[in-house]
């Protein structure tokens, strides 16, 4: 089963990297970009047939390794059985 | 309009960071993870009402700044009008 995990900074956390990208884009002529936030995406392949079980494991992975819950949020979706 | 840009390594490009995460997960007891690939996600807010125009601009941003087309692929989707 394939899962996609997206980890993004929480809404209220400053994103200096996103700001730098926004500024670079503006300097390159993309003036109508109002905001950029950067996050991470993890494509996981797991040996697991039960969807509920796969998502529950992925949640544990996020909480223990993939995301820093103090400043980041995560979302998980199944992309392929 | 809000756009989501996902940049991932091309299928044939080695992903040492993904491998490291896979190994860490295995060491933490998540033995059934077969593969991990890490990518980047950009949430953009653009001042643009025309969907086609917004996607065309986002493509240019990917090709000029956000993605390294030699080793990375990108995908763009509109997440909010």
Backbone of each chain as nested JSON, in Angstrom:
{
  "chains": [
    {"id": "A", "residues": [
      {"number": 1, "name": "UNK", "atoms": {"N": [0.832, -1.188, 0.0], "CA": [0.0, 0.0, 0.0], "C": [0.878, 1.253, 0.0]}},
      {"number": 2, "name": "UNK", "atoms": {"N": [0.448, 2.261, -0.773], "CA": [1.217, 3.511, -0.809], "C": [0.501, 4.602, -0.034]}},
      {"number": 3, "name": "UNK", "atoms": {"N": [1.286, 5.299, 0.765], "CA": [0.727, 6.393, 1.557], "C": [1.485, 7.67, 1.26]}},
      {"number": 4, "name": "UNK", "atoms": {"N": [0.787, 8.775, 1.339], "CA": [1.449, 10.067, 1.19], "C": [1.267, 10.843, 2.493]}},
      {"number": 5, "name": "UNK", "atoms": {"N": [2.395, 11.244, 3.061], "CA": [2.364, 12.017, 4.296], "C": [2.843, 13.423, 3.98]}},
      {"number": 6, "name": "UNK", "atoms": {"N": [2.057, 14.412, 4.342], "CA": [2.459, 15.805, 4.13], "C": [2.672, 16.459, 5.488]}},
      {"number": 7, "name": "UNK", "atoms": {"N": [3.843, 17.047, 5.651], "CA": [4.181, 17.725, 6.904], "C": [4.388, 19.206, 6.602]}},
      {"number": 8, "name": "UNK", "atoms": {"N": [3.594, 20.038, 7.256], "CA": [3.713, 21.483, 7.009], "C": [3.866, 22.22, 8.337]}},
      {"number": 9, "name": "UNK", "atoms": {"N": [4.467, 23.388, 8.279], "CA": [4.562, 24.205, 9.484], "C": [3.165, 24.637, 9.914]}},
      {"number": 10, "name": "UNK", "atoms": {"N": [2.955, 24.703, 11.225], "CA": [1.664, 25.185, 11.728], "C": [1.457, 26.622, 11.249]}},
      {"number": 11, "name": "UNK", "atoms": {"N": [0.186, 26.99, 11.128], "CA": [-0.204, 28.28, 10.577], "C": [0.531, 29.459, 11.221]}},
      {"number": 12, "name": "UNK", "atoms": {"N": [0.723, 29.401, 12.517], "CA": [1.282, 30.548, 13.226], "C": [2.802, 30.535, 13.315]}},
      {"number": 13, "name": "UNK", "atoms": {"N": [3.428, 29.514, 12.748], "CA": [4.89, 29.435, 12.826], "C": [5.499, 30.142, 11.615]}},
      {"number": 14, "name": "UNK", "atoms": {"N": [6.465, 31.01, 11.886], "CA": [7.144, 31.722, 10.798], "C": [7.836, 30.742, 9.866]}},
      {"number": 15, "name": "UNK", "atoms": {"N": [7.836, 31.05, 8.575], "CA": [8.479, 30.184, 7.595], "C": [9.49, 31.013, 6.791]}},
      {"number": 16, "name": "UNK", "atoms": {"N": [10.709, 31.176, 7.342], "CA": [11.707, 32.02, 6.663], "C": [12.071, 31.495, 5.274]}},
      {"number": 17, "name": "UNK", "atoms": {"N": [12.069, 30.176, 5.121], "CA": [12.404, 29.606, 3.819], "C": [11.321, 29.966, 2.785]}},
      {"number": 18, "name": "UNK", "atoms": {"N": [10.077, 29.856, 3.209], "CA": [8.97, 30.251, 2.336], "C": [9.064, 31.719, 1.948]}},
      {"number": 19, "name": "UNK", "atoms": {"N": [9.411, 32.569, 2.937], "CA": [9.544, 33.999, 2.654], "C": [10.657, 34.256, 1.653]}},
      {"number": 20, "name": "UNK", "atoms": {"N": [11.779, 33.53, 1.816], "CA": [12.905, 33.708, 0.897], "C": [12.488, 33.327, -0.522]}},
      {"number": 21, "name": "UNK", "atoms": {"N": [11.725, 32.246, -0.632], "CA": [11.263, 31.813, -1.959], "C": [10.322, 32.864, -2.547]}},
      {"number": 22, "name": "UNK", "atoms": {"N": [9.434, 33.372, -1.708], "CA": [8.516, 34.415, -2.172], "C": [9.298, 35.612, -2.725]}},
      {"number": 23, "name": "UNK", "atoms": {"N": [10.326, 36.045, -1.979], "CA": [11.133, 37.181, -2.42], "C": [11.878, 36.877, -3.715]}},
      {"number": 24, "name": "UNK", "atoms": {"N": [12.444, 35.679, -3.801], "CA": [13.134, 35.301, -5.032], "C": [12.179, 35.345, -6.212]}},
      {"number": 25, "name": "UNK", "atoms": {"N": [10.976, 34.798, -6.0], "CA": [9.993, 34.793, -7.089], "C": [9.65, 36.226, -7.508]}},
      {"number": 26, "name": "UNK", "atoms": {"N": [9.494, 37.112, -6.509], "CA": [9.178, 38.509, -6.82], "C": [10.308, 39.126, -7.644]}},
      {"number": 27, "name": "UNK", "atoms": {"N": [11.564, 38.841, -7.249], "CA": [12.708, 39.379, -7.983], "C": [12.776, 38.847, -9.411]}},
      {"number": 28, "name": "UNK", "atoms": {"N": [12.207, 37.649, -9.608], "CA": [12.225, 37.061, -10.949], "C": [11.032, 37.525, -11.779]}},
      {"number": 29, "name": "UNK", "atoms": {"N": [10.188, 38.363, -11.203], "CA": [9.08, 38.918, -11.975], "C": [7.714, 38.353, -11.593]}},
      {"number": 30, "name": "UNK", "atoms": {"N": [7.684, 37.378, -10.677], "CA": [6.392, 36.831, -10.251], "C": [5.871, 37.674, -9.084]}},
      {"number": 31, "name": "UNK", "atoms": {"N": [5.334, 38.84, -9.457], "CA": [4.956, 39.829, -8.443], "C": [3.634, 39.493, -7.771]}},
      {"number": 32, "name": "UNK", "atoms": {"N": [2.835, 38.643, -8.381], "CA": [1.506, 38.397, -7.812], "C": [1.452, 37.201, -6.85]}},
      {"number": 33, "name": "UNK", "atoms": {"N": [2.637, 36.769, -6.392], "CA": [2.657, 35.712, -5.376], "C": [2.559, 36.367, -4.005]}},
      {"number": 34, "name": "UNK", "atoms": {"N": [1.493, 36.069, -3.3], "CA": [1.26, 36.743, -2.019], "C": [1.882, 36.016, -0.846]}},
      {"number": 35, "name": "UNK", "atoms": {"N": [1.987, 34.716, -0.954], "CA": [2.537, 33.953, 0.17], "C": [3.058, 32.601, -0.315]}},
      {"number": 36, "name": "UNK", "atoms": {"N": [4.144, 32.146, 0.323], "CA": [4.69, 30.823, 0.03], "C": [4.993, 30.145, 1.362]}},
      {"number": 37, "name": "UNK", "atoms": {"N": [4.535, 28.921, 1.52], "CA": [4.892, 28.113, 2.693], "C": [5.488, 26.825, 2.162]}},
      {"number": 38, "name": "UNK", "atoms": {"N": [6.636, 26.448, 2.731], "CA": [7.238, 25.199, 2.275], "C": [7.006, 24.082, 3.277]}},
      {"number": 39, "name": "UNK", "atoms": {"N": [6.778, 22.9, 2.775], "CA": [6.615, 21.742, 3.643], "C": [7.322, 20.536, 3.064]}},
      {"number": 40, "name": "UNK", "atoms": {"N": [7.126, 19.404, 3.723], "CA": [7.765, 18.171, 3.274], "C": [6.717, 17.148, 2.904]}},
      {"number": 41, "name": "UNK", "atoms": {"N": [7.091, 16.285, 1.971], "CA": [6.171, 15.223, 1.6], "C": [6.934, 13.904, 1.638]}},
      {"number": 42, "name": "UNK", "atoms": {"N": [6.302, 12.885, 2.185], "CA": [6.933, 11.567, 2.252], "C": [6.029, 10.571, 1.525]}},
      {"number": 43, "name": "UNK", "atoms": {"N": [6.587, 9.907, 0.526], "CA": [5.849, 8.834, -0.127], "C": [6.314, 7.52, 0.469]}},
      {"number": 44, "name": "UNK", "atoms": {"N": [5.409, 6.843, 1.145], "CA": [5.75, 5.606, 1.833], "C": [5.135, 4.41, 1.112]}},
      {"number": 45, "name": "UNK", "atoms": {"N": [5.903, 3.34, 1.015], "CA": [5.335, 2.061, 0.571], "C": [5.39, 1.129, 1.774]}},
      {"number": 46, "name": "UNK", "atoms": {"N": [4.24, 0.66, 2.21], "CA": [4.215, -0.226, 3.373], "C": [3.587, -1.572, 3.033]}},
      {"number": 47, "name": "UNK", "atoms": {"N": [4.125, -2.607, 3.672], "CA": [3.587, -3.956, 3.496], "C": [2.439, -4.094, 4.486]}},
      {"number": 48, "name": "UNK", "atoms": {"N": [1.26, -3.769, 4.048], "CA": [0.116, -3.751, 4.969], "C": [-1.133, -3.711, 4.117]}},
      {"number": 49, "name": "UNK", "atoms": {"N": [-2.067, -4.598, 4.368], "CA": [-3.248, -4.629, 3.51], "C": [-4.444, -3.906, 4.104]}},
      {"number": 50, "name": "UNK", "atoms": {"N": [-4.401, -3.728, 5.414], "CA": [-5.523, -3.091, 6.086], "C": [-5.316, -1.576, 6.131]}},
      {"number": 51, "name": "UNK", "atoms": {"N": [-6.25, -0.838, 5.51], "CA": [-6.111, 0.625, 5.408], "C": [-6.012, 1.297, 6.769]}},
      {"number": 52, "name": "UNK", "atoms": {"N": [-6.907, 0.867, 7.662], "CA": [-6.98, 1.492, 8.979], "C": [-5.655, 1.299, 9.723]}},
      {"number": 53, "name": "UNK", "atoms": {"N": [-5.138, 0.071, 9.61], "CA": [-3.876, -0.278, 10.267], "C": [-2.718, 0.54, 9.674]}},
      {"number": 54, "name": "UNK", "atoms": {"N": [-2.728, 0.684, 8.341], "CA": [-1.659, 1.424, 7.661], "C": [-1.663, 2.883, 8.113]}},
      {"number": 55, "name": "UNK", "atoms": {"N": [-2.848, 3.466, 8.205], "CA": [-2.932, 4.863, 8.613], "C": [-2.529, 5.021, 10.075]}},
      {"number": 56, "name": "UNK", "atoms": {"N": [-2.928, 4.068, 10.888], "CA": [-2.563, 4.145, 12.3], "C": [-1.043, 4.069, 12.473]}},
      {"number": 57, "name": "UNK", "atoms": {"N": [-0.391, 3.188, 11.698], "CA": [1.079, 3.091, 11.753], "C": [1.714, 4.401, 11.269]}},
      {"number": 58, "name": "UNK", "atoms": {"N": [1.166, 4.944, 10.176], "CA": [1.732, 6.177, 9.616], "C": [1.624, 7.325, 10.625]}},
      {"number": 59, "name": "UNK", "atoms": {"N": [0.516, 7.344, 11.358], "CA": [0.348, 8.364, 12.406], "C": [1.455, 8.255, 13.429]}},
      {"number": 60, "name": "UNK", "atoms": {"N": [1.74, 7.001, 13.846], "CA": [2.811, 6.79, 14.823], "C": [4.15, 7.247, 14.259]}},
      {"number": 61, "name": "UNK", "atoms": {"N": [4.386, 6.966, 12.967], "CA": [5.644, 7.399, 12.345], "C": [5.765, 8.921, 12.369]}},
      {"number": 62, "name": "UNK", "atoms": {"N": [4.646, 9.588, 12.072], "CA": [4.655, 11.056, 12.087], "C": [4.976, 11.557, 13.482]}},
      {"number": 63, "name": "UNK", "atoms": {"N": [4.315, 10.946, 14.469], "CA": [4.471, 11.46, 15.824], "C": [5.843, 11.179, 16.402]}},
      {"number": 64, "name": "UNK", "atoms": {"N": [6.469, 10.082, 15.932], "CA": [7.77, 9.716, 16.497], "C": [8.933, 10.23, 15.682]}},
      {"number": 65, "name": "UNK", "atoms": {"N": [8.77, 10.411, 14.368], "CA": [9.931, 10.771, 13.555], "C": [9.675, 11.851, 12.5]}},
      {"number": 66, "name": "UNK", "atoms": {"N": [8.606, 11.692, 11.725], "CA": [8.501, 12.511, 10.515], "C": [8.142, 13.969, 10.777]}},
      {"number": 67, "name": "UNK", "atoms": {"N": [7.363, 14.205, 11.826], "CA": [6.937, 15.58, 12.089], "C": [7.379, 16.024, 13.48]}},
      {"number": 68, "name": "UNK", "atoms": {"N": [7.629, 17.304, 13.608], "CA": [7.888, 17.901, 14.914], "C": [6.586, 18.561, 15.35]}},
      {"number": 69, "name": "UNK", "atoms": {"N": [5.866, 17.869, 16.244], "CA": [4.491, 18.293, 16.539], "C": [4.389, 19.645, 17.234]}},
      {"number": 70, "name": "UNK", "atoms": {"N": [5.51, 20.129, 17.754], "CA": [5.487, 21.449, 18.378], "C": [5.226, 22.532, 17.334]}},
      {"number": 71, "name": "UNK", "atoms": {"N": [5.824, 22.345, 16.171], "CA": [5.7, 23.399, 15.155], "C": [5.07, 22.917, 13.84]}},
      {"number": 72, "name": "UNK", "atoms": {"N": [4.843, 21.613, 13.719], "CA": [4.353, 21.103, 12.434], "C": [3.046, 20.322, 12.569]}},
      {"number": 73, "name": "UNK", "atoms": {"N": [2.278, 20.372, 11.499], "CA": [1.084, 19.537, 11.361], "C": [1.354, 18.47, 10.312]}},
      {"number": 74, "name": "UNK", "atoms": {"N": [0.604, 17.378, 10.374], "CA": [0.768, 16.38, 9.322], "C": [-0.584, 15.903, 8.821]}},
      {"number": 75, "name": "UNK", "atoms": {"N": [-0.579, 15.434, 7.58], "CA": [-1.783, 14.785, 7.061], "C": [-1.349, 13.54, 6.313]}},
      {"number": 76, "name": "UNK", "atoms": {"N": [-2.21, 12.536, 6.329], "CA": [-1.87, 11.243, 5.739], "C": [-2.97, 10.871, 4.772]}},
      {"number": 77, "name": "UNK", "atoms": {"N": [-2.605, 10.447, 3.574], "CA": [-3.644, 9.843, 2.73], "C": [-3.108, 8.634, 1.978]}},
      {"number": 78, "name": "UNK", "atoms": {"N": [-4.034, 7.727, 1.688], "CA": [-3.664, 6.541, 0.94], "C": [-3.718, 6.887, -0.54]}},
      {"number": 79, "name": "UNK", "atoms": {"N": [-2.609, 6.609, -1.248], "CA": [-2.592, 6.961, -2.663], "C": [-2.778, 5.746, -3.56]}},
      {"number": 80, "name": "UNK", "atoms": {"N": [-2.535, 4.555, -3.01], "CA": [-2.699, 3.34, -3.819], "C": [-2.845, 2.142, -2.888]}},
      {"number": 81, "name": "UNK", "atoms": {"N": [-3.787, 1.282, -3.216], "CA": [-4.014, 0.079, -2.384], "C": [-2.778, -0.789, -2.339]}}
    ]},
    {"id": "B", "residues": [
      {"number": 1, "name": "UNK", "atoms": {"N": [-6.045, 32.965, -5.168], "CA": [-6.126, 31.537, -5.453], "C": [-4.976, 30.795, -4.77]}},
      {"number": 2, "name": "UNK", "atoms": {"N": [-5.284, 29.606, -4.248], "CA": [-4.237, 28.818, -3.593], "C": [-3.82, 27.642, -4.463]}},
      {"number": 3, "name": "UNK", "atoms": {"N": [-2.533, 27.467, -4.581], "CA": [-1.999, 26.365, -5.378], "C": [-1.086, 25.515, -4.521]}},
      {"number": 4, "name": "UNK", "atoms": {"N": [-1.071, 24.234, -4.836], "CA": [-0.137, 23.344, -4.154], "C": [0.813, 22.753, -5.19]}},
      {"number": 5, "name": "UNK", "atoms": {"N": [2.098, 22.968, -4.968], "CA": [3.108, 22.441, -5.881], "C": [3.873, 21.344, -5.147]}},
      {"number": 6, "name": "UNK", "atoms": {"N": [3.95, 20.176, -5.758], "CA": [4.71, 19.083, -5.156], "C": [5.911, 18.779, -6.034]}},
      {"number": 7, "name": "UNK", "atoms": {"N": [7.085, 18.784, -5.426], "CA": [8.322, 18.502, -6.156], "C": [8.927, 17.223, -5.582]}},
      {"number": 8, "name": "UNK", "atoms": {"N": [9.105, 16.23, -6.437], "CA": [9.672, 14.957, -5.969], "C": [10.844, 14.563, -6.852]}},
      {"number": 9, "name": "UNK", "atoms": {"N": [11.724, 13.779, -6.308], "CA": [12.828, 13.256, -7.107], "C": [12.283, 12.336, -8.192]}},
      {"number": 10, "name": "UNK", "atoms": {"N": [12.893, 12.379, -9.363], "CA": [12.481, 11.456, -10.422], "C": [12.671, 10.024, -9.947]}},
      {"number": 11, "name": "UNK", "atoms": {"N": [11.878, 9.144, -10.52], "CA": [11.832, 7.738, -10.107], "C": [13.225, 7.091, -10.031]}},
      {"number": 12, "name": "UNK", "atoms": {"N": [14.068, 7.407, -10.99], "CA": [15.355, 6.724, -11.079], "C": [16.471, 7.394, -10.293]}},
      {"number": 13, "name": "UNK", "atoms": {"N": [16.163, 8.494, -9.638], "CA": [17.197, 9.212, -8.887], "C": [17.249, 8.665, -7.455]}},
      {"number": 14, "name": "UNK", "atoms": {"N": [18.445, 8.353, -7.009], "CA": [18.611, 7.853, -5.64], "C": [18.159, 8.888, -4.619]}},
      {"number": 15, "name": "UNK", "atoms": {"N": [17.57, 8.439, -3.537], "CA": [17.098, 9.349, -2.49], "C": [17.708, 8.929, -1.154]}},
      {"number": 16, "name": "UNK", "atoms": {"N": [18.936, 9.374, -0.875], "CA": [19.611, 8.944, 0.345], "C": [18.866, 9.366, 1.609]}},
      {"number": 17, "name": "UNK", "atoms": {"N": [18.213, 10.535, 1.546], "CA": [17.462, 11.002, 2.714], "C": [16.273, 10.07, 2.99]}},
      {"number": 18, "name": "UNK", "atoms": {"N": [15.593, 9.691, 1.912], "CA": [14.493, 8.737, 2.052], "C": [14.97, 7.413, 2.632]}},
      {"number": 19, "name": "UNK", "atoms": {"N": [16.13, 6.948, 2.155], "CA": [16.677, 5.685, 2.673], "C": [17.004, 5.793, 4.152]}},
      {"number": 20, "name": "UNK", "atoms": {"N": [17.577, 6.932, 4.54], "CA": [17.918, 7.135, 5.95], "C": [16.66, 7.089, 6.809]}},
      {"number": 21, "name": "UNK", "atoms": {"N": [15.592, 7.708, 6.311], "CA": [14.333, 7.707, 7.065], "C": [13.781, 6.286, 7.166]}},
      {"number": 22, "name": "UNK", "atoms": {"N": [13.861, 5.566, 6.055], "CA": [13.394, 4.176, 6.054], "C": [14.152, 3.365, 7.118]}},
      {"number": 23, "name": "UNK", "atoms": {"N": [15.492, 3.538, 7.15], "CA": [16.29, 2.804, 8.139], "C": [15.944, 3.212, 9.561]}},
      {"number": 24, "name": "UNK", "atoms": {"N": [15.772, 4.513, 9.775], "CA": [15.397, 4.97, 11.12], "C": [14.077, 4.353, 11.541]}},
      {"number": 25, "name": "UNK", "atoms": {"N": [13.123, 4.353, 10.612], "CA": [11.805, 3.783, 10.939], "C": [11.945, 2.303, 11.292]}},
      {"number": 26, "name": "UNK", "atoms": {"N": [12.783, 1.584, 10.514], "CA": [12.983, 0.157, 10.787], "C": [13.577, -0.024, 12.185]}},
      {"number": 27, "name": "UNK", "atoms": {"N": [14.56, 0.817, 12.527], "CA": [15.178, 0.732, 13.853], "C": [14.184, 1.042, 14.971]}},
      {"number": 28, "name": "UNK", "atoms": {"N": [13.171, 1.827, 14.643], "CA": [12.17, 2.172, 15.645], "C": [11.055, 1.131, 15.711]}},
      {"number": 29, "name": "UNK", "atoms": {"N": [11.153, 0.089, 14.888], "CA": [10.175, -0.978, 14.965], "C": [9.194, -1.011, 13.803]}},
      {"number": 30, "name": "UNK", "atoms": {"N": [9.274, -0.022, 12.909], "CA": [8.359, -0.029, 11.758], "C": [9.005, -0.832, 10.629]}},
      {"number": 31, "name": "UNK", "atoms": {"N": [8.927, -2.152, 10.804], "CA": [9.662, -3.052, 9.912], "C": [8.969, -3.23, 8.56]}},
      {"number": 32, "name": "UNK", "atoms": {"N": [7.688, -2.906, 8.489], "CA": [6.976, -3.179, 7.229], "C": [6.977, -1.998, 6.255]}},
      {"number": 33, "name": "UNK", "atoms": {"N": [7.87, -1.031, 6.49], "CA": [8.01, 0.069, 5.532], "C": [9.005, -0.361, 4.454]}},
      {"number": 34, "name": "UNK", "atoms": {"N": [8.54, -0.475, 3.229], "CA": [9.392, -0.987, 2.155], "C": [10.183, 0.1, 1.455]}},
      {"number": 35, "name": "UNK", "atoms": {"N": [9.628, 1.302, 1.409], "CA": [10.32, 2.368, 0.697], "C": [9.834, 3.728, 1.193]}},
      {"number": 36, "name": "UNK", "atoms": {"N": [10.757, 4.693, 1.232], "CA": [10.407, 6.075, 1.582], "C": [11.087, 6.99, 0.577]}},
      {"number": 37, "name": "UNK", "atoms": {"N": [10.331, 7.907, 0.024], "CA": [10.906, 8.94, -0.832], "C": [10.481, 10.274, -0.261]}},
      {"number": 38, "name": "UNK", "atoms": {"N": [11.439, 11.19, -0.134], "CA": [11.069, 12.491, 0.407], "C": [10.996, 13.533, -0.693]}},
      {"number": 39, "name": "UNK", "atoms": {"N": [10.043, 14.414, -0.592], "CA": [9.927, 15.507, -1.554], "C": [9.573, 16.8, -0.854]}},
      {"number": 40, "name": "UNK", "atoms": {"N": [9.315, 17.823, -1.667], "CA": [8.988, 19.132, -1.11], "C": [7.596, 19.542, -1.559]}},
      {"number": 41, "name": "UNK", "atoms": {"N": [6.964, 20.334, -0.711], "CA": [5.643, 20.83, -1.074], "C": [5.635, 22.345, -0.863]}},
      {"number": 42, "name": "UNK", "atoms": {"N": [5.055, 23.058, -1.802], "CA": [4.971, 24.514, -1.693], "C": [3.499, 24.905, -1.755]}},
      {"number": 43, "name": "UNK", "atoms": {"N": [3.047, 25.604, -0.721], "CA": [1.693, 26.15, -0.764], "C": [1.787, 27.611, -1.168]}},
      {"number": 44, "name": "UNK", "atoms": {"N": [1.251, 27.913, -2.334], "CA": [1.352, 29.27, -2.872], "C": [-0.007, 29.959, -2.803]}},
      {"number": 45, "name": "UNK", "atoms": {"N": [0.024, 31.239, -2.449], "CA": [-1.171, 32.068, -2.591], "C": [-0.859, 33.096, -3.665]}},
      {"number": 46, "name": "UNK", "atoms": {"N": [-1.633, 33.087, -4.735], "CA": [-1.362, 34.037, -5.819], "C": [-2.575, 34.927, -6.082]}},
      {"number": 47, "name": "UNK", "atoms": {"N": [-2.278, 36.179, -6.442], "CA": [-3.333, 37.125, -6.797], "C": [-3.648, 36.886, -8.274]}},
      {"number": 48, "name": "UNK", "atoms": {"N": [-4.575, 36.023, -8.535], "CA": [-4.849, 35.638, -9.927], "C": [-6.196, 34.936, -9.941]}},
      {"number": 49, "name": "UNK", "atoms": {"N": [-7.082, 35.383, -10.808], "CA": [-8.418, 34.779, -10.792], "C": [-8.617, 33.697, -11.843]}},
      {"number": 50, "name": "UNK", "atoms": {"N": [-7.77, 33.742, -12.861], "CA": [-7.906, 32.782, -13.953], "C": [-7.09, 31.52, -13.66]}},
      {"number": 51, "name": "UNK", "atoms": {"N": [-7.782, 30.38, -13.575], "CA": [-7.111, 29.123, -13.207], "C": [-5.973, 28.762, -14.148]}},
      {"number": 52, "name": "UNK", "atoms": {"N": [-6.278, 28.885, -15.447], "CA": [-5.306, 28.502, -16.464], "C": [-4.044, 29.35, -16.336]}},
      {"number": 53, "name": "UNK", "atoms": {"N": [-4.273, 30.642, -16.143], "CA": [-3.163, 31.593, -16.014], "C": [-2.336, 31.269, -14.758]}},
      {"number": 54, "name": "UNK", "atoms": {"N": [-3.046, 30.953, -13.66], "CA": [-2.356, 30.646, -12.399], "C": [-1.482, 29.407, -12.565]}},
      {"number": 55, "name": "UNK", "atoms": {"N": [-2.018, 28.389, -13.219], "CA": [-1.246, 27.16, -13.401], "C": [-0.068, 27.4, -14.331]}},
      {"number": 56, "name": "UNK", "atoms": {"N": [-0.294, 28.203, -15.353], "CA": [0.799, 28.496, -16.28], "C": [1.937, 29.235, -15.567]}},
      {"number": 57, "name": "UNK", "atoms": {"N": [1.588, 30.195, -14.716], "CA": [2.6, 30.908, -13.929], "C": [3.336, 29.951, -12.988]}},
      {"number": 58, "name": "UNK", "atoms": {"N": [2.563, 29.07, -12.332], "CA": [3.169, 28.13, -11.387], "C": [4.156, 27.211, -12.108]}},
      {"number": 59, "name": "UNK", "atoms": {"N": [3.807, 26.819, -13.338], "CA": [4.721, 25.995, -14.135], "C": [6.038, 26.724, -14.352]}},
      {"number": 60, "name": "UNK", "atoms": {"N": [5.925, 28.004, -14.707], "CA": [7.145, 28.8, -14.919], "C": [7.968, 28.874, -13.634]}},
      {"number": 61, "name": "UNK", "atoms": {"N": [7.277, 29.061, -12.501], "CA": [7.994, 29.122, -11.215], "C": [8.75, 27.82, -10.955]}},
      {"number": 62, "name": "UNK", "atoms": {"N": [8.083, 26.704, -11.247], "CA": [8.723, 25.402, -11.046], "C": [9.952, 25.29, -11.922]}},
      {"number": 63, "name": "UNK", "atoms": {"N": [9.797, 25.684, -13.182], "CA": [10.896, 25.49, -14.131], "C": [12.064, 26.427, -13.857]}},
      {"number": 64, "name": "UNK", "atoms": {"N": [11.758, 27.589, -13.281], "CA": [12.832, 28.555, -13.045], "C": [13.426, 28.476, -11.638]}},
      {"number": 65, "name": "UNK", "atoms": {"N": [12.629, 28.06, -10.66], "CA": [13.142, 28.122, -9.286], "C": [12.829, 26.905, -8.413]}},
      {"number": 66, "name": "UNK", "atoms": {"N": [11.573, 26.489, -8.421], "CA": [11.161, 25.536, -7.38], "C": [11.689, 24.118, -7.588]}},
      {"number": 67, "name": "UNK", "atoms": {"N": [11.839, 23.715, -8.856], "CA": [12.28, 22.346, -9.115], "C": [13.566, 22.335, -9.928]}},
      {"number": 68, "name": "UNK", "atoms": {"N": [14.372, 21.324, -9.712], "CA": [15.55, 21.088, -10.542], "C": [15.159, 20.005, -11.55]}},
      {"number": 69, "name": "UNK", "atoms": {"N": [14.859, 20.431, -12.759], "CA": [14.242, 19.507, -13.723], "C": [15.151, 18.362, -14.154]}},
      {"number": 70, "name": "UNK", "atoms": {"N": [16.432, 18.489, -13.869], "CA": [17.341, 17.395, -14.2], "C": [17.031, 16.162, -13.343]}},
      {"number": 71, "name": "UNK", "atoms": {"N": [16.711, 16.404, -12.093], "CA": [16.505, 15.272, -11.185], "C": [15.11, 15.24, -10.543]}},
      {"number": 72, "name": "UNK", "atoms": {"N": [14.32, 16.3, -10.764], "CA": [13.027, 16.354, -10.065], "C": [11.841, 16.51, -11.024]}},
      {"number": 73, "name": "UNK", "atoms": {"N": [10.72, 15.984, -10.589], "CA": [9.444, 16.2, -11.274], "C": [8.592, 17.126, -10.414]}},
      {"number": 74, "name": "UNK", "atoms": {"N": [7.621, 17.776, -11.047], "CA": [6.713, 18.59, -10.237], "C": [5.275, 18.35, -10.659]}},
      {"number": 75, "name": "UNK", "atoms": {"N": [4.364, 18.608, -9.732], "CA": [2.948, 18.598, -10.084], "C": [2.291, 19.79, -9.406]}},
      {"number": 76, "name": "UNK", "atoms": {"N": [1.264, 20.29, -10.055], "CA": [0.605, 21.512, -9.568], "C": [-0.876, 21.238, -9.459]}},
      {"number": 77, "name": "UNK", "atoms": {"N": [-1.476, 21.617, -8.335], "CA": [-2.941, 21.584, -8.326], "C": [-3.508, 22.787, -7.578]}},
      {"number": 78, "name": "UNK", "atoms": {"N": [-4.712, 23.138, -7.994], "CA": [-5.385, 24.267, -7.353], "C": [-6.109, 23.736, -6.129]}},
      {"number": 79, "name": "UNK", "atoms": {"N": [-5.84, 24.353, -4.969], "CA": [-6.479, 23.84, -3.76], "C": [-7.647, 24.721, -3.304]}},
      {"number": 80, "name": "UNK", "atoms": {"N": [-7.666, 25.97, -3.794], "CA": [-8.764, 26.863, -3.393], "C": [-8.858, 28.003, -4.396]}},
      {"number": 81, "name": "UNK", "atoms": {"N": [-10.081, 28.318, -4.771], "CA": [-10.269, 29.42, -5.744], "C": [-9.769, 30.743, -5.187]}}
    ]}
  ]
}
